[in-house]
């Protein structure tokens, strides 16, 4: 079973080999990934798209990582930034953090550590310090990329899991279809017009089969919200809201 996360990541790195490897690894983990080969291109991406985490190299042409970081912070973009750098002195790390970075990872690094740091920054962004989200009887494990109702795992393909996790992170808030599309699909992968609605319908059916009938609610003309559920009863009639 392949699972995904809801996160959209920007990787700004001038090394073709490293940029490709990071993007490939994150995509395999289910992330929606955009890439840029220099700070100038990265700045354009950061200003025009909404990201959960930016992975940023320091030494780059046209605009360095620190210059790009200064620019996005000056423009009020508060996306968590993870710096990648071979510069390992205390002064270098302090400069990066004081410029506005949220974390600093030295090259060379293991992909597993990069992934763990990205997950930690993303949880912090959404005020979810624990990888476990509980909404009534529904439990979502963001580390394992799995959801369950009590002790019963939900069989969710990666898009369905991604949708459920993102709604859970924004529990109580209305999430638009456009926002769901942006955080679930890669920029190169354009969903068909009713992809989000179809995924919501599929998730609802699987939750209903486990006794949770009313948890994902439609806000007509806007999007969806997830709120504490009411257990389904055998006598209840009609489809999910």
C-alpha positions as CSV (number, residue, x, y, z in Angstrom):
1,X,0.0,0.0,0.0
2,X,1.4,3.4,-1.0
3,X,0.7,6.3,1.3
4,X,1.3,10.0,0.9
5,X,1.3,13.2,3.0
6,X,-0.4,16.4,2.3
7,X,2.7,18.5,2.3
8,X,4.0,20.7,-0.6
9,X,7.7,21.3,-0.6
10,X,10.0,23.6,-2.5
11,X,13.6,22.4,-3.0
12,X,16.0,25.1,-4.1
13,X,19.4,23.6,-4.9
14,X,21.9,24.3,-7.8
15,X,23.4,20.8,-7.9
16,X,21.3,18.9,-10.5
17,X,22.2,15.5,-8.9
18,X,21.3,16.5,-5.3
19,X,18.2,18.4,-6.4
20,X,17.0,15.5,-8.4
21,X,17.7,13.0,-5.7
22,X,15.9,15.0,-3.0
23,X,12.9,15.6,-5.2
24,X,12.7,11.9,-6.2
25,X,12.9,10.8,-2.6
26,X,10.3,13.2,-1.4
27,X,8.0,12.4,-4.2
28,X,8.3,8.7,-3.4
29,X,7.2,9.6,0.2
30,X,4.1,11.2,-1.3
31,X,5.1,14.9,-1.1
32,X,4.1,17.4,-3.8
33,X,7.5,18.8,-4.8
34,X,8.6,21.9,-6.8
35,X,12.2,22.6,-7.6
36,X,14.4,25.6,-8.4
37,X,18.0,25.7,-9.6
38,X,19.0,29.1,-8.1
39,X,17.8,31.6,-5.5
40,X,16.2,33.9,-8.1
41,X,14.0,31.1,-9.4
42,X,13.3,29.9,-5.9
43,X,12.1,33.4,-4.9
44,X,9.6,33.4,-7.7
45,X,8.3,30.0,-6.6
46,X,8.1,31.1,-3.0
47,X,6.1,34.3,-3.9
48,X,3.6,32.6,-6.2
49,X,2.9,29.3,-4.5
50,X,2.0,28.2,-0.9
51,X,4.5,25.8,0.6
52,X,4.6,23.9,3.8
53,X,8.5,23.7,3.9
54,X,11.3,25.2,1.8
55,X,14.5,23.3,1.5
56,X,17.2,25.8,0.7
57,X,20.9,25.5,-0.4
58,X,23.2,28.3,0.7
59,X,25.7,28.6,-2.2
60,X,23.8,29.3,-5.4
61,X,24.1,31.5,-8.5
62,X,22.1,34.7,-9.2
63,X,20.8,34.9,-5.6
64,X,22.3,33.0,-2.7
65,X,20.3,31.0,-0.3
66,X,20.7,33.7,2.4
67,X,19.7,36.5,0.0
68,X,16.6,34.6,-1.0
69,X,15.8,33.9,2.6
70,X,16.2,37.6,3.5
71,X,13.9,38.5,0.6
72,X,11.1,36.1,1.5
73,X,11.1,37.1,5.2
74,X,11.1,40.8,4.2
75,X,8.0,40.1,2.1
76,X,6.2,38.5,5.0
77,X,6.5,34.9,3.8
78,X,6.8,32.8,7.0
79,X,7.1,29.3,5.4
80,X,9.5,27.1,7.5
81,X,12.9,27.0,5.9
82,X,15.5,24.2,6.2
83,X,18.9,25.3,5.1
84,X,21.3,22.8,3.5
85,X,25.0,23.7,3.6
86,X,28.5,22.3,3.7
87,X,29.5,25.2,5.8
88,X,29.8,23.7,9.3
89,X,31.1,26.5,11.6
90,X,29.0,27.8,14.5
91,X,29.1,31.2,12.9
92,X,27.6,29.9,9.7
93,X,24.8,28.1,11.5
94,X,24.1,31.1,13.7
95,X,24.0,33.4,10.6
96,X,21.5,31.1,8.8
97,X,19.2,30.9,11.8
98,X,19.4,34.6,12.5
99,X,18.6,35.4,8.9
100,X,15.3,33.5,9.3
101,X,15.9,29.8,8.8
102,X,14.1,27.4,11.1
103,X,16.6,24.5,10.8
104,X,20.1,23.9,9.5
105,X,21.3,20.5,8.0
106,X,24.9,19.9,7.1
107,X,26.0,18.2,3.9
108,X,26.5,15.4,3.4
109,X,23.3,14.1,5.1
110,X,21.1,11.0,5.1
111,X,17.8,11.3,3.4
112,X,16.1,9.8,6.5
113,X,17.3,12.7,8.6
114,X,16.2,15.3,5.9
115,X,12.8,13.7,5.9
116,X,12.5,13.7,9.7
117,X,13.4,17.4,9.9
118,X,10.9,18.3,7.2
119,X,8.2,16.4,9.0
120,X,9.1,18.2,12.3
121,X,8.9,21.6,10.6
122,X,5.6,20.8,8.9
123,X,4.1,19.6,12.2
124,X,5.2,22.8,13.9
125,X,3.7,24.9,11.1
126,X,0.3,23.2,11.7
127,X,0.6,23.2,15.5
128,X,0.7,19.5,15.6
129,X,3.8,18.6,17.7
130,X,2.7,15.0,18.0
131,X,2.6,12.9,14.8
132,X,-0.7,11.4,16.1
133,X,-3.9,13.3,15.3
134,X,-7.1,12.1,17.1
135,X,-10.6,13.3,16.2
136,X,-13.1,11.3,18.0
137,X,-12.6,7.6,17.2
138,X,-10.5,8.5,14.1
139,X,-6.7,8.4,14.6
140,X,-4.2,9.5,12.0
141,X,-0.5,8.6,12.4
142,X,1.5,11.1,10.3
143,X,4.8,9.3,10.9
144,X,3.5,5.9,9.6
145,X,1.2,7.6,7.1
146,X,-1.8,5.5,8.2
147,X,-5.3,6.1,9.6
148,X,-7.5,3.9,11.7
149,X,-10.8,3.9,13.5
150,X,-10.2,2.4,16.9
151,X,-8.1,-0.7,16.1
152,X,-9.3,-1.0,12.5
153,X,-6.9,0.4,9.8
154,X,-8.4,2.3,6.9
155,X,-7.4,1.1,3.5
156,X,-6.6,4.4,1.9
157,X,-4.6,5.0,-1.3
158,X,-2.2,7.8,-1.1
159,X,-4.4,10.6,-2.4
160,X,-7.2,9.7,0.0
161,X,-4.8,9.5,2.9
162,X,-3.3,12.8,1.9
163,X,-6.7,14.5,1.8
164,X,-7.8,13.1,5.2
165,X,-4.5,14.1,6.9
166,X,-4.7,17.7,5.5
167,X,-8.3,18.1,6.6
168,X,-7.4,16.7,10.1
169,X,-4.5,19.1,10.5
170,X,-7.0,21.9,9.7
171,X,-9.8,20.5,11.9
172,X,-12.6,22.9,12.4
173,X,-11.5,25.2,9.5
174,X,-13.0,25.2,6.0
175,X,-10.5,24.1,3.4
176,X,-11.1,25.0,-0.2
177,X,-10.9,22.6,-3.1
178,X,-8.1,24.7,-4.6
179,X,-6.1,24.5,-1.4
180,X,-6.6,20.7,-1.3
181,X,-5.5,20.3,-4.9
182,X,-2.4,22.5,-4.3
183,X,-1.2,20.5,-1.3
184,X,-2.0,17.0,-2.6
185,X,-1.0,17.1,-6.3
186,X,2.4,17.9,-7.9
187,X,2.5,20.9,-10.1
188,X,3.1,18.6,-13.1
189,X,0.1,16.5,-12.2
190,X,-3.1,18.3,-12.8
191,X,-6.2,16.6,-11.3
192,X,-9.4,16.2,-13.2
193,X,-12.2,18.6,-12.3
194,X,-14.0,16.4,-9.7
195,X,-10.9,14.6,-8.3
196,X,-11.2,16.2,-4.8
197,X,-15.0,15.5,-4.6
198,X,-14.4,11.9,-5.7
199,X,-11.7,11.4,-3.1
200,X,-13.8,12.9,-0.3
201,X,-16.7,10.6,-1.3
202,X,-14.4,7.5,-1.2
203,X,-13.0,8.5,2.2
204,X,-16.5,9.1,3.6
205,X,-17.6,5.6,2.5
206,X,-14.7,4.0,4.2
207,X,-15.3,5.9,7.4
208,X,-19.0,5.1,7.3
209,X,-18.1,1.4,7.1
210,X,-16.2,1.8,10.4
211,X,-19.2,3.5,12.1
212,X,-18.2,7.1,11.5
213,X,-20.8,8.7,9.3
214,X,-20.6,12.5,9.9
215,X,-17.1,13.8,10.2
216,X,-16.3,15.4,6.8
217,X,-18.7,18.1,6.1
218,X,-19.3,20.0,2.8
219,X,-19.4,23.8,2.8
220,X,-21.2,24.3,-0.5
221,X,-19.4,26.5,-3.0
222,X,-16.3,26.6,-0.7
223,X,-14.8,23.3,0.3
224,X,-14.8,20.9,3.2
225,X,-14.2,20.8,6.9
226,X,-13.6,18.0,9.3
227,X,-15.2,18.1,12.8
228,X,-15.8,15.6,15.6
229,X,-18.0,12.8,14.4
230,X,-21.2,11.3,15.6
231,X,-21.2,7.4,15.5
232,X,-23.4,6.0,12.8
233,X,-26.4,3.9,13.8
234,X,-27.9,1.0,11.9
235,X,-31.2,2.8,11.6
236,X,-29.7,5.9,10.0
237,X,-30.7,6.6,6.5
238,X,-29.3,8.6,3.6
239,X,-25.8,9.3,2.4
240,X,-23.0,11.3,4.0
241,X,-23.3,15.0,4.3
